[in-house]
Amino acid sequence: MEDIKQNQEVGIFKGVFSLDHSPINAHFSKNSDDFVVREVPLYEFSGNGEHLIINIQKKDLTTFDAIKILSGVTGVKMRDFGYAGLKDRQGMTTQFISMPKKFESSLENFSHEKMKILSTTVHNNKLRIGHLKGNNFFIRLKKVSKVDALKLSEVCKKIDEMGFANYFGYQRFGKYADNAKQGREILEGNLNIKNPKTKDLLISAYQSEVFNIWLSKRVALSKAFRDLKADKVSEIYPLFKDIKVVKSIKNEPNFFKILPGDTLSHYPFGKVFLCEDLESETRRFINRNITVTGLLFGSKALKSVGLAAEFASGIYSSTQDYKQNGTNRFAWEYAKNLEYKYDEENAHFTLSFGLDKGCYATTLLEEILHTREILV
């Protein structure tokens, strides 16, 4: 627990990278030309109902900024708008917003320099947080040399083959990187926040920080199993004293090693369950039918058992008595339809890919570039 507190005192915890390459030189800016996000809805809208679904395109505006603009134009109260996910201020983003259909006529002559309405339809229900499948991204890197473009291509190929560690991105932790610290102080009774939404946001940041620390240690463990002999793994990690078990884990063909007792989930969606048969679950993991999950501590979340729980105990032991809801989050994720291209004349390297909801494009980009400094 002290490790968690120390990491929070100095800002955002920096997780261990899965790949081993050196940092790649490239310039990245989250502007509307070089960073584009398109929301993918969870379901097809019905075309019937009392809720107007607006597909908006915005730049340099947060989701709340966009809703405030729409509220000013239509007269709809802020609380009556619905949205599936929050989008950053930076870049060009498209997303779906819902509002009562009876106000539709007020949008007939809508015009704004930073936002436009791409299309509208209607649906039976108001949009709620989580009502999205994911997001599609376009990223342009600039000032990329031919040598670095080759490195980028090789790294993208590896990411496409093996996946990546699903860390929470820096956006989760606030402008001053102190959200997680405040969340811990709330749970310890040392900080009183009256606004329930703000309180939940700060506590979730603390849950996210602890998850990131756990995931980083699991990535480091996976590297040890990959690189070291079985007896050396047991020497460094005394918990893994059964050489037979160590060899079984080491023989897993996937980079991210499943441990006996891990919490797993059907992928890309489905129920969470415990790993009881390491060999069969490893085969399903390789085929991307399942993935490993980590704990956002709290009630209602499935907790690991056995060896996996013992490994995590030092990270989560001091969170056992906190009273809030928890859940399980995918620890290992995959980029969908990853494509990349180098424009040598302009020294641009472009990437396009899709991510499941809750994944951060900046986390993937950090793994690719092996640097965090240009993203914060």
VOPAGU-2260 file (C-alpha; in pm, 1 decimal, decimal comma):
REM VOPAGU-2260
SITE   aa  ch    i         X         Y         Z
SITE  MET   A    0       0,0       0,0       0,0
SITE  GLU   A    1     288,7     234,6      72,0
SITE  ASP   A    2     402,7     192,6    -289,6
SITE  ILE   A    3      59,9     316,4    -402,5
SITE  LYS   A    4      72,5     619,3    -173,9
SITE  GLN   A    5     425,3     709,7    -282,2
SITE  ASN   A    6     332,2     686,5    -648,7
SITE  GLN   A    7      35,1     913,4    -594,1
SITE  GLU   A    8     244,9    1175,3    -418,6
SITE  VAL   A    9     451,9    1225,1    -733,5
SITE  GLY   A   10     171,3    1212,1    -989,8
SITE  ILE   A   11      48,7     947,6   -1231,1
SITE  PHE   A   12     188,3     599,0   -1190,2
SITE  LYS   A   13     396,8     497,1   -1492,6
SITE  GLY   A   14     324,0     137,7   -1588,4
SITE  VAL   A   15     575,5    -110,1   -1728,0
SITE  PHE   A   16     577,9    -135,6   -2107,5
SITE  SER   A   17     512,0    -479,7   -2256,8
SITE  LEU   A   18     749,4    -437,5   -2551,8
SITE  ASP   A   19    1123,7    -380,8   -2517,1
SITE  HIS   A   20    1217,5    -138,0   -2794,5
SITE  SER   A   21    1380,5     199,5   -2731,0
SITE  PRO   A   22    1174,3     521,5   -2758,8
SITE  ILE   A   23    1076,3     619,9   -3113,4
SITE  ASN   A   24    1105,3     981,8   -3221,6
SITE  ALA   A   25     780,8    1131,5   -3350,4
SITE  HIS   A   26     577,1    1445,3   -3294,6
SITE  PHE   A   27     217,1    1402,5   -3178,4
SITE  SER   A   28     -41,1    1671,2   -3118,5
SITE  LYS   A   29    -404,7    1614,5   -3024,5
SITE  ASN   A   30    -538,9    1867,4   -3273,7
SITE  SER   A   31    -836,8    1828,9   -3504,3
SITE  ASP   A   32    -622,4    1728,8   -3803,4
SITE  ASP   A   33    -401,1    1473,6   -3631,5
SITE  PHE   A   34    -631,7    1315,6   -3373,3
SITE  VAL   A   35    -979,4    1203,0   -3479,9
SITE  VAL   A   36   -1220,2     994,6   -3271,1
SITE  ARG   A   37   -1545,0     842,6   -3399,4
SITE  GLU   A   38   -1783,2     682,4   -3153,3
SITE  VAL   A   39   -1927,7     341,3   -3242,9
SITE  PRO   A   40   -2277,5     293,2   -3093,4
SITE  LEU   A   41   -2363,2     -19,8   -2900,7
SITE  TYR   A   42   -2672,7     -88,8   -3108,7
SITE  GLU   A   43   -2860,8      32,3   -3413,2
SITE  PHE   A   44   -3106,3     307,4   -3326,8
SITE  SER   A   45   -3469,5     203,6   -3372,4
SITE  GLY   A   46   -3598,6     501,5   -3572,2
SITE  ASN   A   47   -3894,3     522,4   -3334,7
SITE  GLY   A   48   -3943,8     680,1   -2995,4
SITE  GLU   A   49   -3941,7    1004,0   -2802,6
SITE  HIS   A   50   -3567,0    1059,4   -2792,1
SITE  LEU   A   51   -3381,4    1245,9   -3067,2
SITE  ILE   A   52   -3033,9    1100,5   -3134,4
SITE  ILE   A   53   -2791,7    1359,6   -3268,7
SITE  ASN   A   54   -2460,8    1260,5   -3424,5
SITE  ILE   A   55   -2235,6    1561,1   -3364,4
SITE  GLN   A   56   -1885,9    1644,6   -3482,6
SITE  LYS   A   57   -1690,9    1880,3   -3259,4
SITE  LYS   A   58   -1339,4    2012,2   -3220,4
SITE  ASP   A   59   -1171,5    2164,7   -2915,7
SITE  LEU   A   60   -1483,8    2097,8   -2707,7
SITE  THR   A   61   -1553,5    1847,1   -2431,3
SITE  THR   A   62   -1877,0    1649,9   -2429,9
SITE  PHE   A   63   -2009,3    1880,6   -2158,0
SITE  ASP   A   64   -1913,3    2187,4   -2364,9
SITE  ALA   A   65   -2114,2    2047,9   -2656,5
SITE  ILE   A   66   -2418,1    1973,4   -2440,0
SITE  LYS   A   67   -2405,1    2322,3   -2292,6
SITE  ILE   A   68   -2411,2    2470,2   -2643,8
SITE  LEU   A   69   -2704,6    2248,1   -2743,3
SITE  SER   A   70   -2886,6    2338,5   -2423,2
SITE  GLY   A   71   -2847,1    2708,1   -2495,6
SITE  VAL   A   72   -2989,5    2666,9   -2845,0
SITE  THR   A   73   -3278,3    2430,1   -2766,1
SITE  GLY   A   74   -3373,8    2517,4   -2409,9
SITE  VAL   A   75   -3336,3    2153,4   -2305,4
SITE  LYS   A   76   -3205,8    2119,7   -1949,8
SITE  MET   A   77   -2855,8    1975,2   -1917,4
SITE  ARG   A   78   -2982,7    1677,5   -1717,6
SITE  ASP   A   79   -3219,0    1577,6   -1999,4
SITE  PHE   A   80   -2937,5    1515,0   -2247,5
SITE  GLY   A   81   -2790,4    1167,5   -2272,2
SITE  TYR   A   82   -2449,7    1048,4   -2391,6
SITE  ALA   A   83   -2272,1     715,0   -2408,5
SITE  GLY   A   84   -1917,6     829,8   -2336,9
SITE  LEU   A   85   -1711,8    1136,9   -2255,7
SITE  LYS   A   86   -1481,4    1272,9   -2523,8
SITE  ASP   A   87   -1171,8    1490,5   -2474,7
SITE  ARG   A   88   -1154,0    1855,4   -2562,8
SITE  GLN   A   89    -856,3    1802,7   -2793,5
SITE  GLY   A   90    -889,6    1672,9   -3145,6
SITE  MET   A   91   -1183,5    1613,5   -3376,9
SITE  THR   A   92   -1448,9    1386,8   -3225,5
SITE  THR   A   93   -1786,8    1255,8   -3332,5
SITE  GLN   A   94   -2034,8    1115,4   -3084,5
SITE  PHE   A   95   -2404,8    1057,4   -3026,6
SITE  ILE   A   96   -2611,5    1279,0   -2797,0
SITE  SER   A   97   -2976,9    1221,0   -2704,8
SITE  MET   A   98   -3241,4    1478,9   -2612,3
SITE  PRO   A   99   -3622,5    1491,0   -2600,7
SITE  LYS   A  100   -3758,8    1470,9   -2955,9
SITE  LYS   A  101   -4014,5    1746,4   -2893,9
SITE  PHE   A  102   -3731,6    2002,0   -2912,3
SITE  GLU   A  103   -3612,5    1885,7   -3256,7
SITE  SER   A  104   -3739,3    2193,5   -3444,2
SITE  SER   A  105   -3508,1    2419,7   -3242,5
SITE  LEU   A  106   -3208,7    2262,7   -3420,3
SITE  GLU   A  107   -3325,8    2339,7   -3776,1
SITE  ASN   A  108   -3089,4    2634,1   -3821,6
SITE  PHE   A  109   -2815,4    2515,6   -3586,3
SITE  SER   A  110   -2473,1    2664,5   -3660,3
SITE  HIS   A  111   -2156,7    2673,6   -3452,0
SITE  GLU   A  112   -1794,4    2730,7   -3549,3
SITE  LYS   A  113   -1667,1    2433,0   -3347,7
SITE  MET   A  114   -1953,2    2188,3   -3381,9
SITE  LYS   A  115   -2192,0    2061,0   -3646,9
SITE  ILE   A  116   -2473,0    1809,4   -3660,1
SITE  LEU   A  117   -2394,2    1524,1   -3898,6
SITE  SER   A  118   -2725,6    1337,9   -3877,0
SITE  THR   A  119   -3025,8    1276,0   -3657,3
SITE  THR   A  120   -3255,5     983,8   -3586,0
SITE  VAL   A  121   -3488,5     880,2   -3306,2
SITE  HIS   A  122   -3481,8     604,1   -3048,5
SITE  ASN   A  123   -3691,0     459,2   -2767,4
SITE  ASN   A  124   -3444,5     529,3   -2487,8
SITE  LYS   A  125   -3221,8     806,7   -2358,8
SITE  LEU   A  126   -2851,6     734,1   -2410,5
SITE  ARG   A  127   -2669,8     625,0   -2097,3
SITE  ILE   A  128   -2301,6     599,2   -2006,9
SITE  GLY   A  129   -2164,9     277,6   -2154,0
SITE  HIS   A  130   -2411,1     257,8   -2443,9
SITE  LEU   A  131   -2127,9     237,9   -2696,6
SITE  LYS   A  132   -1932,2     -45,3   -2850,1
SITE  GLY   A  133   -1611,0     151,9   -2866,1
SITE  ASN   A  134   -1434,0     418,4   -3069,4
SITE  ASN   A  135   -1245,5     434,8   -3397,3
SITE  PHE   A  136    -929,6     644,9   -3404,2
SITE  PHE   A  137    -712,4     819,5   -3660,0
SITE  ILE   A  138    -371,6     944,2   -3545,5
SITE  ARG   A  139    -110,3    1128,1   -3747,4
SITE  LEU   A  140     249,7    1136,3   -3623,1
SITE  LYS   A  141     479,6    1398,8   -3770,9
SITE  LYS   A  142     855,1    1449,0   -3814,2
SITE  VAL   A  143     905,5    1075,5   -3856,2
SITE  SER   A  144    1230,7     967,9   -4020,6
SITE  LYS   A  145    1249,8     671,8   -4254,1
SITE  VAL   A  146    1435,2     470,0   -3989,8
SITE  ASP   A  147    1177,1     549,4   -3721,6
SITE  ALA   A  148     895,2     470,3   -3964,4
SITE  LEU   A  149    1041,2     122,0   -4005,6
SITE  LYS   A  150    1053,5      83,3   -3626,8
SITE  LEU   A  151     693,3     201,7   -3599,2
SITE  SER   A  152     581,0     -51,6   -3858,7
SITE  GLU   A  153     755,3    -334,5   -3673,8
SITE  VAL   A  154     604,6    -230,2   -3340,2
SITE  CYS   A  155     255,2    -196,1   -3488,0
SITE  LYS   A  156     286,3    -546,1   -3630,7
SITE  LYS   A  157     377,2    -681,5   -3285,8
SITE  ILE   A  158      89,0    -495,2   -3121,4
SITE  ASP   A  159    -150,2    -632,7   -3383,0
SITE  GLU   A  160     -28,2    -985,2   -3311,0
SITE  MET   A  161      -9,1    -981,4   -2931,1
SITE  GLY   A  162    -234,0    -701,9   -2799,7
SITE  PHE   A  163    -144,8    -451,4   -2528,2
SITE  ALA   A  164    -178,3    -382,1   -2155,9
SITE  ASN   A  165    -504,5    -198,1   -2094,2
SITE  TYR   A  166    -383,6      74,0   -1857,1
SITE  PHE   A  167    -608,3     365,1   -1768,6
SITE  GLY   A  168    -485,1     676,1   -1950,5
SITE  TYR   A  169    -361,2     995,5   -1790,2
SITE  GLN   A  170    -698,7    1160,7   -1862,8
SITE  ARG   A  171    -846,1     949,0   -1582,9
SITE  PHE   A  172    -637,2    1121,3   -1318,3
SITE  GLY   A  173    -716,7    1488,5   -1370,8
SITE  LYS   A  174    -538,1    1798,0   -1493,4
SITE  TYR   A  175    -307,3    1805,0   -1191,4
SITE  ALA   A  176    -274,6    1424,8   -1161,5
SITE  ASP   A  177    -420,3    1433,0    -809,9
SITE  ASN   A  178    -761,5    1271,2    -857,6
SITE  ALA   A  179    -646,2     931,1    -729,7
SITE  LYS   A  180    -484,4    1082,8    -421,6
SITE  GLN   A  181    -805,3    1267,1    -338,5
SITE  GLY   A  182   -1008,3     951,4    -397,5
SITE  ARG   A  183    -796,9     764,7    -142,9
SITE  GLU   A  184    -837,2    1049,5     105,6
SITE  ILE   A  185   -1217,4    1033,3      64,2
SITE  LEU   A  186   -1221,0     659,5     138,0
SITE  GLU   A  187    -993,3     709,0     438,5
SITE  GLY   A  188   -1229,0     973,8     575,3
SITE  ASN   A  189    -977,0    1256,2     539,1
SITE  LEU   A  190   -1155,9    1449,4     264,5
SITE  ASN   A  191   -1522,7    1544,6     245,0
SITE  ILE   A  192   -1668,2    1600,4    -102,5
SITE  LYS   A  193   -2036,6    1690,1    -107,3
SITE  ASN   A  194   -2102,1    1661,5    -481,3
SITE  PRO   A  195   -2180,9    1289,8    -537,1
SITE  LYS   A  196   -2064,6    1288,8    -900,9
SITE  THR   A  197   -1731,3    1449,1    -811,0
SITE  LYS   A  198   -1690,5    1209,7    -521,7
SITE  ASP   A  199   -1754,0     906,6    -745,8
SITE  LEU   A  200   -1511,9    1043,0   -1007,5
SITE  LEU   A  201   -1229,3    1079,7    -754,8
SITE  ILE   A  202   -1288,9     738,3    -598,8
SITE  SER   A  203   -1292,8     576,4    -944,3
SITE  ALA   A  204    -958,6     744,6   -1017,7
SITE  TYR   A  205    -813,4     579,3    -707,4
SITE  GLN   A  206    -954,8     242,0    -815,4
SITE  SER   A  207    -797,2     301,8   -1156,9
SITE  GLU   A  208    -459,4     386,1   -1003,8
SITE  VAL   A  209    -452,4      65,5    -800,8
SITE  PHE   A  210    -554,1    -132,1   -1111,3
SITE  ASN   A  211    -269,1      25,9   -1308,4
SITE  ILE   A  212     -19,1     -69,5   -1037,4
SITE  TRP   A  213    -146,4    -428,3   -1033,4
SITE  LEU   A  214    -133,9    -448,2   -1414,8
SITE  SER   A  215     218,6    -307,5   -1424,2
SITE  LYS   A  216     335,8    -576,2   -1182,7
SITE  ARG   A  217     165,9    -843,4   -1392,5
SITE  VAL   A  218     339,2    -717,1   -1707,3
SITE  ALA   A  219     673,2    -728,4   -1523,2
SITE  LEU   A  220     591,9   -1082,0   -1406,9
SITE  SER   A  221     507,9   -1186,8   -1762,9
SITE  LYS   A  222     845,2   -1055,8   -1877,8
SITE  ALA   A  223    1017,1   -1257,5   -1606,3
SITE  PHE   A  224     841,5   -1576,5   -1716,6
SITE  ARG   A  225     933,4   -1499,4   -2077,3
SITE  ASP   A  226    1301,4   -1420,6   -2017,2
SITE  LEU   A  227    1414,8   -1626,7   -1718,2
SITE  LYS   A  228    1457,3   -1993,9   -1640,7
SITE  ALA   A  229    1200,9   -2150,5   -1409,8
SITE  ASP   A  230    1431,6   -2170,2   -1106,8
SITE  LYS   A  231    1528,1   -1804,1   -1148,5
SITE  VAL   A  232    1160,5   -1701,2   -1154,9
SITE  SER   A  233    1110,9   -1887,9    -827,0
SITE  GLU   A  234    1414,7   -1715,2    -680,7
SITE  ILE   A  235    1290,0   -1365,0    -769,7
SITE  TYR   A  236     925,4   -1440,0    -693,7
SITE  PRO   A  237     921,7   -1677,0    -390,8
SITE  LEU   A  238     544,7   -1708,0    -424,7
SITE  PHE   A  239     607,8   -1927,5    -731,4
SITE  LYS   A  240     789,0   -2205,5    -548,5
SITE  ASP   A  241     623,8   -2497,3    -728,0
SITE  ILE   A  242     855,8   -2552,0   -1024,4
SITE  LYS   A  243     592,9   -2762,1   -1202,6
SITE  VAL   A  244     345,7   -2471,9   -1191,1
SITE  VAL   A  245     617,4   -2226,0   -1292,9
SITE  LYS   A  246     705,2   -2434,9   -1598,2
SITE  SER   A  247     336,5   -2464,2   -1689,1
SITE  ILE   A  248     296,8   -2083,9   -1679,9
SITE  LYS   A  249     626,4   -2030,2   -1859,5
SITE  ASN   A  250     514,5   -2260,3   -2142,5
SITE  GLU   A  251     210,0   -2046,3   -2217,8
SITE  PRO   A  252     267,8   -1913,8   -2572,9
SITE  ASN   A  253     103,9   -1578,1   -2498,8
SITE  PHE   A  254     314,6   -1289,6   -2365,4
SITE  PHE   A  255      73,4   -1193,8   -2086,9
SITE  LYS   A  256      71,3   -1496,6   -1860,6
SITE  ILE   A  257    -248,9   -1632,8   -1709,8
SITE  LEU   A  258    -215,3   -1743,9   -1347,7
SITE  PRO   A  259    -420,5   -2017,6   -1178,7
SITE  GLY   A  260    -714,9   -1846,8   -1010,1
SITE  ASP   A  261    -717,8   -1543,5   -1239,9
SITE  THR   A  262   -1045,6   -1373,8   -1322,3
SITE  LEU   A  263   -1116,4   -1415,6   -1693,3
SITE  SER   A  264   -1386,8   -1284,9   -1922,6
SITE  HIS   A  265   -1531,5   -1389,6   -2252,5
SITE  TYR   A  266   -1399,8   -1151,3   -2518,3
SITE  PRO   A  267   -1499,4    -901,9   -2647,1
SITE  PHE   A  268   -1788,7    -921,4   -2400,6
SITE  GLY   A  269   -1944,3   -1173,6   -2166,2
SITE  LYS   A  270   -1944,0   -1294,1   -1808,8
SITE  VAL   A  271   -1643,4   -1298,0   -1575,1
SITE  PHE   A  272   -1530,3   -1632,5   -1432,8
SITE  LEU   A  273   -1235,2   -1794,1   -1256,9
SITE  CYS   A  274    -948,8   -1975,6   -1426,9
SITE  GLU   A  275    -966,6   -2339,3   -1318,5
SITE  ASP   A  276    -803,2   -2513,8   -1615,2
SITE  LEU   A  277    -490,3   -2323,0   -1714,8
SITE  GLU   A  278    -418,1   -2524,1   -2027,8
SITE  SER   A  279    -761,8   -2490,3   -2187,2
SITE  GLU   A  280    -799,7   -2124,4   -2093,0
SITE  THR   A  281    -458,4   -2050,0   -2242,2
SITE  ARG   A  282    -578,9   -2190,7   -2574,7
SITE  ARG   A  283    -888,9   -1970,8   -2561,5
SITE  PHE   A  284    -676,5   -1668,5   -2471,3
SITE  ILE   A  285    -451,1   -1723,8   -2771,8
SITE  ASN   A  286    -760,1   -1741,6   -2995,1
SITE  ARG   A  287    -892,3   -1417,3   -2839,2
SITE  ASN   A  288   -1204,7   -1588,6   -2711,0
SITE  ILE   A  289   -1127,1   -1477,5   -2356,2
SITE  THR   A  290    -902,6   -1226,2   -2182,3
SITE  VAL   A  291    -763,8   -1169,6   -1833,3
SITE  THR   A  292    -936,1    -914,3   -1612,2
SITE  GLY   A  293    -808,7    -706,8   -1322,4
SITE  LEU   A  294    -992,3    -575,2   -1020,0
SITE  LEU   A  295   -1135,0    -229,7    -964,9
SITE  PHE   A  296   -1168,8    -294,3    -593,8
SITE  GLY   A  297   -1508,4    -292,9    -427,0
SITE  SER   A  298   -1825,8    -497,2    -394,6
SITE  LYS   A  299   -1998,7    -667,1    -689,9
SITE  ALA   A  300   -1663,1    -754,3    -851,2
SITE  LEU   A  301   -1536,9   -1111,3    -888,0
SITE  LYS   A  302   -1207,7   -1151,2    -702,6
SITE  SER   A  303    -925,9   -1382,9    -803,5
SITE  VAL   A  304    -836,2   -1687,3    -594,7
SITE  GLY   A  305    -534,5   -1906,0    -535,3
SITE  LEU   A  306    -201,7   -1805,2    -684,3
SITE  ALA   A  307    -344,2   -1503,8    -869,0
SITE  ALA   A  308    -498,7   -1370,4    -547,0
SITE  GLU   A  309    -177,4   -1423,9    -351,8
SITE  PHE   A  310      16,4   -1226,1    -611,6
SITE  ALA   A  311    -233,9    -937,1    -592,3
SITE  SER   A  312    -276,1    -939,8    -214,6
SITE  GLY   A  313      -1,1    -690,0    -138,3
SITE  ILE   A  314    -155,3    -439,5    -378,0
SITE  TYR   A  315    -518,3    -474,3    -273,8
SITE  SER   A  316    -497,4    -573,4      94,6
SITE  SER   A  317    -550,5    -219,9     228,8
SITE  THR   A  318    -855,6    -161,7       8,5
SITE  GLN   A  319   -1065,7    -446,7     152,5
SITE  ASP   A  320   -1269,3    -235,5     395,5
SITE  TYR   A  321   -1362,5      48,6     160,8
SITE  LYS   A  322   -1734,4      72,3      87,6
SITE  GLN   A  323   -1801,3     129,1    -280,7
SITE  ASN   A  324   -1890,0     -73,6    -587,4
SITE  GLY   A  325   -1616,5    -239,2    -783,7
SITE  THR   A  326   -1594,3    -421,1   -1115,4
SITE  ASN   A  327   -1361,0    -623,2   -1336,6
SITE  ARG   A  328   -1172,4    -457,7   -1622,4
SITE  PHE   A  329    -998,6    -620,4   -1916,9
SITE  ALA   A  330    -626,7    -631,4   -1839,8
SITE  TRP   A  331    -524,8    -730,7   -2190,8
SITE  GLU   A  332    -680,2    -570,7   -2498,1
SITE  TYR   A  333    -649,1    -568,6   -2877,4
SITE  ALA   A  334    -660,0    -298,2   -3141,9
SITE  LYS   A  335    -925,2    -366,2   -3405,2
SITE  ASN   A  336    -846,4    -329,9   -3777,4
SITE  LEU   A  337    -507,9    -171,1   -3710,0
SITE  GLU   A  338    -370,8      -5,0   -4023,7
SITE  TYR   A  339     -62,1     211,8   -4061,6
SITE  LYS   A  340     110,2     399,0   -4343,2
SITE  TYR   A  341     421,5     608,3   -4392,9
SITE  ASP   A  342     424,0     923,0   -4604,6
SITE  GLU   A  343     797,7     971,9   -4660,2
SITE  GLU   A  344     759,2    1300,0   -4850,2
SITE  ASN   A  345     586,1    1471,1   -4557,5
SITE  ALA   A  346     749,6    1258,8   -4285,9
SITE  HIS   A  347     404,7    1154,9   -4158,6
SITE  PHE   A  348     310,9     817,7   -4009,6
SITE  THR   A  349     -62,2     753,4   -3977,8
SITE  LEU   A  350    -247,3     492,5   -3776,4
SITE  SER   A  351    -612,5     394,1   -3770,7
SITE  PHE   A  352    -768,1     140,6   -3536,0
SITE  GLY   A  353   -1069,1      64,2   -3320,5
SITE  LEU   A  354   -1076,7      12,1   -2944,1
SITE  ASP   A  355   -1339,5    -128,0   -2712,0
SITE  LYS   A  356   -1512,0     115,6   -2477,8
SITE  GLY   A  357   -1301,2     210,5   -2178,2
SITE  CYS   A  358    -972,0     175,5   -2367,6
SITE  TYR   A  359    -743,0     473,0   -2420,5
SITE  ALA   A  360    -579,8     546,9   -2755,1
SITE  THR   A  361    -307,0     737,5   -2573,2
SITE  THR   A  362    -222,8     423,4   -2372,6
SITE  LEU   A  363    -172,1     232,1   -2696,6
SITE  LEU   A  364      29,9     516,5   -2845,4
SITE  GLU   A  365     250,3     529,3   -2536,2
SITE  GLU   A  366     327,1     159,1   -2580,6
SITE  ILE   A  367     408,8     212,9   -2947,4
SITE  LEU   A  368     632,1     517,9   -2897,1
SITE  HIS   A  369     770,5     411,9   -2556,9
SITE  THR   A  370     749,7     761,7   -2421,6
SITE  ARG   A  371     492,8     942,3   -2208,8
SITE  GLU   A  372     632,3    1293,1   -2209,0
SITE  ILE   A  373     470,2    1410,2   -2534,3
SITE  LEU   A  374     124,8    1296,3   -2428,6
SITE  VAL   A  375      78,7    1498,7   -2109,3
